[in-house]
Amino acid sequence: MYHKIKLKDGTVQAIQIVSTTFKKFKVWLVQFKDGKQAMLYKSGNEWMQRTEDFLDGSLIMIIGKYIDGISEKKPPKGKV
């Protein structure tokens, strides 16, 4: 499923976010429409990426905040 995030410059970027595990850590694979991918993870309150990934710090924070918002949403009552 693609999600739309609003960047600091006001443009909207469609990304696909998939949560998975990597060496027993919860990580999020982020894929952009142009095929580029990045792996994000959270350490405490700070979002980080693998050293070989290409995202700048502000984009990591925007995507991380969006993922936090998704994670906080609870399913409606009576649904699992």
Stockholm file with secondary structure:
# STOCKHOLM 1.0

chainA/1-80         MYHKIKLKDGTVQAIQIVSTTFKKFKVWLVQFKDGKQAMLYKSGNEWMQRTEDFLDGSLIMIIGKYIDGISEKKPPKGKV
#=GR chainA/1-80 SS CEEEEECTTSCEEEEEEEEEEETTEEEEEEEETTSCEEEEEEETTEEEECTTCCCCHHHHHHHHHHHHHHHHCCCCTTCC
#=GC SS_cons        CEEEEECTTSCEEEEEEEEEEETTEEEEEEEETTSCEEEEEEETTEEEECTTCCCCHHHHHHHHHHHHHHHHCCCCTTCC
//
